[in-house]
Amino acid sequence: DNDNTNQHLYCCKDIVLRRSTSGSLGFSIVGGQEELNCNQSFFIRSIVEGTPAYNDGRIRCGDILLEVNGKSTWGMTHTALVHLLKELRGRITLTIVSWPGSLL
C-alpha cells in the first residue's frame, strides 16, 4: 500500500481541553510576530504535569498551535495569543499539528 507516500508528514488534530475557573491549560508557547518580526507559527514549548494539556496526553513539545476555538493564530503576536489563552474558560478547542516524533 503505497498510497500514503505523498501524504503530508504531519497530522492535524483538534484537542478539546476543559479548564476550571482557575489554573492554566498547562503549556507554554514560543513563536509569533515579535520574535522574528514576521508571521511565524506558534510552537508548544513545554507542558506542565497535572494540567489539562498534560492529562490529555496528545499535545507534545514541538507541536504547532494552528487555531484556538477555530480562530487562526497566524499573524497574532505572542502577547495576544497568551492573553487569549488566559481569558478562555470551559471548553477550549486547540487545533494542533504534530510532526512525527516531534520532541524538542
C-alpha positions in Angstrom: 0.0 0.0 0.0 1.9 3.0 -1.3 -1.0 5.4 -1.3 0.4 7.3 1.7 3.8 8.2 0.2 2.6 11.6 -0.9 0.6 12.5 2.2 1.8 15.3 4.4 4.3 14.4 7.0 2.2 15.8 9.8 -1.3 15.2 11.1 -3.7 17.9 12.2 -5.9 17.2 15.2 -8.5 19.0 17.3 -7.9 18.7 21.0 -10.6 19.8 23.4 -9.4 20.8 26.9 -11.6 21.8 29.8 -10.4 24.4 32.1 -11.7 25.1 35.6 -12.1 28.7 36.7 -8.5 28.9 37.9 -5.3 27.3 36.7 -3.6 27.2 33.4 -4.2 24.9 30.5 -0.7 23.6 31.1 1.5 24.5 28.2 3.8 27.4 27.2 4.3 28.6 23.7 7.0 30.2 21.6 6.8 32.0 18.3 4.6 34.7 16.9 5.3 38.1 15.4 7.6 39.8 17.9 10.3 37.2 17.9 11.3 37.4 14.3 9.2 40.4 13.3 7.3 38.4 10.8 4.5 35.9 10.7 5.6 32.8 12.4 4.0 29.7 13.8 3.5 29.1 17.5 5.1 26.0 18.9 4.4 24.2 22.2 7.5 24.8 24.3 6.7 22.9 27.5 3.9 21.1 29.2 3.2 21.1 32.9 2.4 17.9 34.7 -1.0 17.5 36.2 -2.7 20.1 33.9 -5.4 19.6 31.3 -2.9 19.6 28.5 -0.7 17.0 30.2 -3.6 14.8 31.2 -4.9 14.8 27.6 -1.7 13.2 26.5 -1.9 14.2 22.9 -0.1 17.5 23.0 3.7 17.2 22.7 6.6 19.7 22.8 7.3 20.9 19.3 3.7 20.7 18.2 2.4 23.7 16.2 -0.7 25.5 17.6 -2.8 26.4 14.5 -6.1 27.5 15.9 -7.8 28.3 19.2 -11.6 27.7 19.1 -11.5 27.9 15.4 -9.6 31.2 15.3 -6.3 31.1 13.4 -3.2 32.0 15.4 -1.5 33.1 12.2 -0.3 36.7 12.4 -1.1 37.1 16.1 1.5 38.4 18.4 2.8 36.2 21.2 1.3 38.6 23.8 -2.1 38.4 22.1 -2.2 34.7 22.0 -1.1 34.3 25.6 -3.8 36.8 26.6 -6.4 34.9 24.6 -5.5 31.6 26.2 -5.6 33.1 29.7 -9.1 34.5 29.1 -10.8 31.4 27.9 -12.9 29.3 30.2 -14.7 26.0 30.0 -14.4 24.0 26.8 -11.4 25.1 24.6 -10.6 23.5 21.2 -7.0 23.6 20.1 -6.1 22.7 16.6 -2.6 21.2 16.8 -0.2 19.9 14.1 2.1 17.1 15.3 5.2 16.2 13.4 6.1 12.6 13.5 8.3 12.0 16.6 8.4 15.7 17.4 10.1 16.4 20.7 12.3 19.4 21.3 
